Each structure stands twice: as structure tokens, then as C-alpha cells.
């Protein structure tokens, strides 16, 4: 899915890279909450 998204919308790559740290933080927080 990510591959298709990146190949279809290369112009979105900077936005995805900007959002990535937030996604990682959210996933880490969710993981901590599940424990």
C-alpha cells in the first residue's frame, strides 16, 4: 500500500516525511497504552 501511494504521488513524499515522526510517536504511545 505504501509503495503504491509513493509511486502514485511522489509530490506527497515531503508531506509523508513530515508526518512520519508524528505517526511513530502515535504508534509508540498506542503500544505503551496497550501494555
mmCIF file as Biopython writes it, N, C-alpha, C and O atoms, coordinates in Angstrom:
data_model
#
loop_
_atom_site.group_PDB
_atom_site.id
_atom_site.type_symbol
_atom_site.label_atom_id
_atom_site.label_alt_id
_atom_site.label_comp_id
_atom_site.label_asym_id
_atom_site.label_entity_id
_atom_site.label_seq_id
_atom_site.pdbx_PDB_ins_code
_atom_site.Cartn_x
_atom_site.Cartn_y
_atom_site.Cartn_z
_atom_site.occupancy
_atom_site.B_iso_or_equiv
_atom_site.auth_seq_id
_atom_site.auth_asym_id
_atom_site.pdbx_PDB_model_num
ATOM 1   N N  . UNK A ? 1  ? 0.841  -1.205 0.000  1.0 0.0 1  A 1 
ATOM 2   C CA . UNK A ? 1  ? 0.000  0.000  0.000  1.0 0.0 1  A 1 
ATOM 3   C C  . UNK A ? 1  ? 0.872  1.250  0.000  1.0 0.0 1  A 1 
ATOM 4   O O  . UNK A ? 1  ? 0.650  2.167  -0.791 1.0 0.0 1  A 1 
ATOM 5   N N  . UNK A ? 2  ? 1.871  1.286  0.894  1.0 0.0 2  A 1 
ATOM 6   C CA . UNK A ? 2  ? 2.758  2.461  0.940  1.0 0.0 2  A 1 
ATOM 7   C C  . UNK A ? 2  ? 3.482  2.627  -0.382 1.0 0.0 2  A 1 
ATOM 8   O O  . UNK A ? 2  ? 3.647  3.743  -0.874 1.0 0.0 2  A 1 
ATOM 9   N N  . UNK A ? 3  ? 3.920  1.495  -0.964 1.0 0.0 3  A 1 
ATOM 10  C CA . UNK A ? 3  ? 4.647  1.565  -2.232 1.0 0.0 3  A 1 
ATOM 11  C C  . UNK A ? 3  ? 3.775  2.183  -3.307 1.0 0.0 3  A 1 
ATOM 12  O O  . UNK A ? 3  ? 4.218  3.071  -4.035 1.0 0.0 3  A 1 
ATOM 13  N N  . UNK A ? 4  ? 2.537  1.718  -3.412 1.0 0.0 4  A 1 
ATOM 14  C CA . UNK A ? 4  ? 1.610  2.259  -4.409 1.0 0.0 4  A 1 
ATOM 15  C C  . UNK A ? 4  ? 1.383  3.743  -4.179 1.0 0.0 4  A 1 
ATOM 16  O O  . UNK A ? 4  ? 1.384  4.534  -5.122 1.0 0.0 4  A 1 
ATOM 17  N N  . UNK A ? 5  ? 1.188  4.118  -2.915 1.0 0.0 5  A 1 
ATOM 18  C CA . UNK A ? 5  ? 0.963  5.527  -2.599 1.0 0.0 5  A 1 
ATOM 19  C C  . UNK A ? 5  ? 2.155  6.374  -3.016 1.0 0.0 5  A 1 
ATOM 20  O O  . UNK A ? 5  ? 1.991  7.435  -3.617 1.0 0.0 5  A 1 
ATOM 21  N N  . UNK A ? 6  ? 3.352  5.902  -2.695 1.0 0.0 6  A 1 
ATOM 22  C CA . UNK A ? 6  ? 4.550  6.684  -3.003 1.0 0.0 6  A 1 
ATOM 23  C C  . UNK A ? 6  ? 4.799  6.769  -4.500 1.0 0.0 6  A 1 
ATOM 24  O O  . UNK A ? 6  ? 5.247  7.804  -4.993 1.0 0.0 6  A 1 
ATOM 25  N N  . UNK A ? 7  ? 4.514  5.690  -5.236 1.0 0.0 7  A 1 
ATOM 26  C CA . UNK A ? 7  ? 4.755  5.716  -6.680 1.0 0.0 7  A 1 
ATOM 27  C C  . UNK A ? 7  ? 3.699  6.554  -7.384 1.0 0.0 7  A 1 
ATOM 28  O O  . UNK A ? 7  ? 3.989  7.191  -8.397 1.0 0.0 7  A 1 
ATOM 29  N N  . UNK A ? 8  ? 2.487  6.562  -6.864 1.0 0.0 8  A 1 
ATOM 30  C CA . UNK A ? 8  ? 1.408  7.325  -7.489 1.0 0.0 8  A 1 
ATOM 31  C C  . UNK A ? 8  ? 1.493  8.805  -7.157 1.0 0.0 8  A 1 
ATOM 32  O O  . UNK A ? 8  ? 1.055  9.637  -7.951 1.0 0.0 8  A 1 
ATOM 33  N N  . UNK A ? 9  ? 2.047  9.154  -6.001 1.0 0.0 9  A 1 
ATOM 34  C CA . UNK A ? 9  ? 2.053  10.556 -5.564 1.0 0.0 9  A 1 
ATOM 35  C C  . UNK A ? 9  ? 3.425  10.965 -5.046 1.0 0.0 9  A 1 
ATOM 36  O O  . UNK A ? 9  ? 3.578  11.214 -3.850 1.0 0.0 9  A 1 
ATOM 37  N N  . UNK A ? 10 ? 4.438  11.041 -5.932 1.0 0.0 10 A 1 
ATOM 38  C CA . UNK A ? 10 ? 5.780  11.431 -5.472 1.0 0.0 10 A 1 
ATOM 39  C C  . UNK A ? 10 ? 5.804  12.821 -4.856 1.0 0.0 10 A 1 
ATOM 40  O O  . UNK A ? 10 ? 6.662  13.117 -4.024 1.0 0.0 10 A 1 
ATOM 41  N N  . UNK A ? 11 ? 4.874  13.670 -5.256 1.0 0.0 11 A 1 
ATOM 42  C CA . UNK A ? 11 ? 4.845  15.032 -4.715 1.0 0.0 11 A 1 
ATOM 43  C C  . UNK A ? 11 ? 4.448  15.039 -3.246 1.0 0.0 11 A 1 
ATOM 44  O O  . UNK A ? 11 ? 4.688  16.018 -2.539 1.0 0.0 11 A 1 
ATOM 45  N N  . UNK A ? 12 ? 3.841  13.946 -2.786 1.0 0.0 12 A 1 
ATOM 46  C CA . UNK A ? 12 ? 3.406  13.878 -1.388 1.0 0.0 12 A 1 
ATOM 47  C C  . UNK A ? 12 ? 4.511  13.404 -0.463 1.0 0.0 12 A 1 
ATOM 48  O O  . UNK A ? 12 ? 4.356  13.446 0.757  1.0 0.0 12 A 1 
ATOM 49  N N  . UNK A ? 13 ? 5.624  12.955 -1.026 1.0 0.0 13 A 1 
ATOM 50  C CA . UNK A ? 13 ? 6.695  12.392 -0.201 1.0 0.0 13 A 1 
ATOM 51  C C  . UNK A ? 13 ? 7.148  13.345 0.905  1.0 0.0 13 A 1 
ATOM 52  O O  . UNK A ? 13 ? 7.262  12.914 2.052  1.0 0.0 13 A 1 
ATOM 53  N N  . UNK A ? 14 ? 7.413  14.627 0.611  1.0 0.0 14 A 1 
ATOM 54  C CA . UNK A ? 14 ? 7.822  15.538 1.702  1.0 0.0 14 A 1 
ATOM 55  C C  . UNK A ? 14 ? 6.783  15.606 2.813  1.0 0.0 14 A 1 
ATOM 56  O O  . UNK A ? 14 ? 7.136  15.659 3.992  1.0 0.0 14 A 1 
ATOM 57  N N  . UNK A ? 15 ? 5.504  15.605 2.445  1.0 0.0 15 A 1 
ATOM 58  C CA . UNK A ? 15 ? 4.455  15.652 3.464  1.0 0.0 15 A 1 
ATOM 59  C C  . UNK A ? 15 ? 4.482  14.388 4.309  1.0 0.0 15 A 1 
ATOM 60  O O  . UNK A ? 15 ? 4.352  14.444 5.532  1.0 0.0 15 A 1 
ATOM 61  N N  . UNK A ? 16 ? 4.652  13.241 3.645  1.0 0.0 16 A 1 
ATOM 62  C CA . UNK A ? 16 ? 4.706  11.979 4.383  1.0 0.0 16 A 1 
ATOM 63  C C  . UNK A ? 16 ? 5.892  11.960 5.334  1.0 0.0 16 A 1 
ATOM 64  O O  . UNK A ? 16 ? 5.782  11.488 6.465  1.0 0.0 16 A 1 
ATOM 65  N N  . UNK A ? 17 ? 7.032  12.477 4.869  1.0 0.0 17 A 1 
ATOM 66  C CA . UNK A ? 17 ? 8.219  12.508 5.723  1.0 0.0 17 A 1 
ATOM 67  C C  . UNK A ? 17 ? 8.001  13.448 6.905  1.0 0.0 17 A 1 
ATOM 68  O O  . UNK A ? 17 ? 8.492  13.191 8.005  1.0 0.0 17 A 1 
ATOM 69  N N  . UNK A ? 18 ? 7.268  14.534 6.680  1.0 0.0 18 A 1 
ATOM 70  C CA . UNK A ? 18 ? 6.978  15.464 7.777  1.0 0.0 18 A 1 
ATOM 71  C C  . UNK A ? 18 ? 6.050  14.806 8.791  1.0 0.0 18 A 1 
ATOM 72  O O  . UNK A ? 18 ? 6.176  15.041 9.993  1.0 0.0 18 A 1 
ATOM 73  N N  . UNK A ? 19 ? 5.116  13.981 8.311  1.0 0.0 19 A 1 
ATOM 74  C CA . UNK A ? 19 ? 4.148  13.351 9.202  1.0 0.0 19 A 1 
ATOM 75  C C  . UNK A ? 19 ? 4.714  12.120 9.904  1.0 0.0 19 A 1 
ATOM 76  O O  . UNK A ? 19 ? 4.214  11.711 10.952 1.0 0.0 19 A 1 
ATOM 77  N N  . UNK A ? 20 ? 5.763  11.530 9.321  1.0 0.0 20 A 1 
ATOM 78  C CA . UNK A ? 20 ? 6.282  10.262 9.839  1.0 0.0 20 A 1 
ATOM 79  C C  . UNK A ? 20 ? 6.614  10.296 11.328 1.0 0.0 20 A 1 
ATOM 80  O O  . UNK A ? 20 ? 6.212  9.385  12.052 1.0 0.0 20 A 1 
ATOM 81  N N  . UNK A ? 21 ? 7.338  11.322 11.819 1.0 0.0 21 A 1 
ATOM 82  C CA . UNK A ? 21 ? 7.644  11.359 13.264 1.0 0.0 21 A 1 
ATOM 83  C C  . UNK A ? 21 ? 6.389  11.351 14.125 1.0 0.0 21 A 1 
ATOM 84  O O  . UNK A ? 21 ? 6.373  10.742 15.194 1.0 0.0 21 A 1 
ATOM 85  N N  . UNK A ? 22 ? 5.330  12.028 13.662 1.0 0.0 22 A 1 
ATOM 86  C CA . UNK A ? 22 ? 4.085  12.047 14.429 1.0 0.0 22 A 1 
ATOM 87  C C  . UNK A ? 22 ? 3.459  10.656 14.443 1.0 0.0 22 A 1 
ATOM 88  O O  . UNK A ? 22 ? 2.956  10.205 15.472 1.0 0.0 22 A 1 
ATOM 89  N N  . UNK A ? 23 ? 3.492  9.976  13.288 1.0 0.0 23 A 1 
ATOM 90  C CA . UNK A ? 23 ? 2.942  8.621  13.224 1.0 0.0 23 A 1 
ATOM 91  C C  . UNK A ? 23 ? 3.705  7.691  14.153 1.0 0.0 23 A 1 
ATOM 92  O O  . UNK A ? 23 ? 3.103  6.873  14.849 1.0 0.0 23 A 1 
ATOM 93  N N  . UNK A ? 24 ? 5.026  7.811  14.169 1.0 0.0 24 A 1 
ATOM 94  C CA . UNK A ? 24 ? 5.845  6.969  15.047 1.0 0.0 24 A 1 
ATOM 95  C C  . UNK A ? 24 ? 5.497  7.241  16.509 1.0 0.0 24 A 1 
ATOM 96  O O  . UNK A ? 24 ? 5.348  6.310  17.300 1.0 0.0 24 A 1 
ATOM 97  N N  . UNK A ? 25 ? 5.370  8.512  16.860 1.0 0.0 25 A 1 
ATOM 98  C CA . UNK A ? 25 ? 5.046  8.871  18.240 1.0 0.0 25 A 1 
ATOM 99  C C  . UNK A ? 25 ? 3.678  8.320  18.627 1.0 0.0 25 A 1 
ATOM 100 O O  . UNK A ? 25 ? 3.501  7.806  19.731 1.0 0.0 25 A 1 
ATOM 101 N N  . UNK A ? 26 ? 2.717  8.426  17.722 1.0 0.0 26 A 1 
ATOM 102 C CA . UNK A ? 26 ? 1.368  7.919  18.000 1.0 0.0 26 A 1 
ATOM 103 C C  . UNK A ? 26 ? 1.404  6.404  18.184 1.0 0.0 26 A 1 
ATOM 104 O O  . UNK A ? 26 ? 0.770  5.868  19.093 1.0 0.0 26 A 1 
ATOM 105 N N  . UNK A ? 27 ? 2.151  5.714  17.312 1.0 0.0 27 A 1 
ATOM 106 C CA . UNK A ? 27 ? 2.235  4.256  17.426 1.0 0.0 27 A 1 
ATOM 107 C C  . UNK A ? 27 ? 2.902  3.857  18.732 1.0 0.0 27 A 1 
ATOM 108 O O  . UNK A ? 27 ? 2.463  2.915  19.392 1.0 0.0 27 A 1 
ATOM 109 N N  . UNK A ? 28 ? 3.961  4.568  19.110 1.0 0.0 28 A 1 
ATOM 110 C CA . UNK A ? 28 ? 4.643  4.257  20.368 1.0 0.0 28 A 1 
ATOM 111 C C  . UNK A ? 28 ? 3.706  4.474  21.547 1.0 0.0 28 A 1 
ATOM 112 O O  . UNK A ? 28 ? 3.669  3.665  22.474 1.0 0.0 28 A 1 
ATOM 113 N N  . UNK A ? 29 ? 2.941  5.575  21.512 1.0 0.0 29 A 1 
ATOM 114 C CA . UNK A ? 29 ? 2.013  5.874  22.598 1.0 0.0 29 A 1 
ATOM 115 C C  . UNK A ? 29 ? 0.931  4.800  22.672 1.0 0.0 29 A 1 
ATOM 116 O O  . UNK A ? 29 ? 0.574  4.348  23.760 1.0 0.0 29 A 1 
ATOM 117 N N  . UNK A ? 30 ? 0.407  4.390  21.506 1.0 0.0 30 A 1 
ATOM 118 C CA . UNK A ? 30 ? -0.616 3.353  21.478 1.0 0.0 30 A 1 
ATOM 119 C C  . UNK A ? 30 ? -0.056 2.052  22.035 1.0 0.0 30 A 1 
ATOM 120 O O  . UNK A ? 30 ? -0.738 1.352  22.784 1.0 0.0 30 A 1 
ATOM 121 N N  . UNK A ? 31 ? 1.189  1.723  21.673 1.0 0.0 31 A 1 
ATOM 122 C CA . UNK A ? 31 ? 1.822  0.492  22.144 1.0 0.0 31 A 1 
ATOM 123 C C  . UNK A ? 31 ? 1.993  0.529  23.660 1.0 0.0 31 A 1 
ATOM 124 O O  . UNK A ? 31 ? 1.713  -0.455 24.345 1.0 0.0 31 A 1 
ATOM 125 N N  . UNK A ? 32 ? 2.453  1.661  24.179 1.0 0.0 32 A 1 
ATOM 126 C CA . UNK A ? 32 ? 2.612  1.797  25.632 1.0 0.0 32 A 1 
ATOM 127 C C  . UNK A ? 32 ? 1.263  1.645  26.318 1.0 0.0 32 A 1 
ATOM 128 O O  . UNK A ? 32 ? 1.172  1.038  27.385 1.0 0.0 32 A 1 
ATOM 129 N N  . UNK A ? 33 ? 0.215  2.193  25.710 1.0 0.0 33 A 1 
ATOM 130 C CA . UNK A ? 33 ? -1.118 2.127  26.295 1.0 0.0 33 A 1 
ATOM 131 C C  . UNK A ? 33 ? -1.616 0.683  26.330 1.0 0.0 33 A 1 
ATOM 132 O O  . UNK A ? 33 ? -2.284 0.273  27.279 1.0 0.0 33 A 1 
ATOM 133 N N  . UNK A ? 34 ? -1.285 -0.089 25.284 1.0 0.0 34 A 1 
ATOM 134 C CA . UNK A ? 34 ? -1.730 -1.479 25.234 1.0 0.0 34 A 1 
ATOM 135 C C  . UNK A ? 34 ? -1.033 -2.320 26.291 1.0 0.0 34 A 1 
ATOM 136 O O  . UNK A ? 34 ? -1.610 -3.286 26.791 1.0 0.0 34 A 1 
ATOM 137 N N  . UNK A ? 35 ? 0.189  -1.972 26.636 1.0 0.0 35 A 1 
ATOM 138 C CA . UNK A ? 35 ? 0.894  -2.709 27.677 1.0 0.0 35 A 1 
ATOM 139 C C  . UNK A ? 35 ? 0.289  -2.341 29.014 1.0 0.0 35 A 1 
ATOM 140 O O  . UNK A ? 35 ? 0.726  -2.844 30.049 1.0 0.0 35 A 1 
#
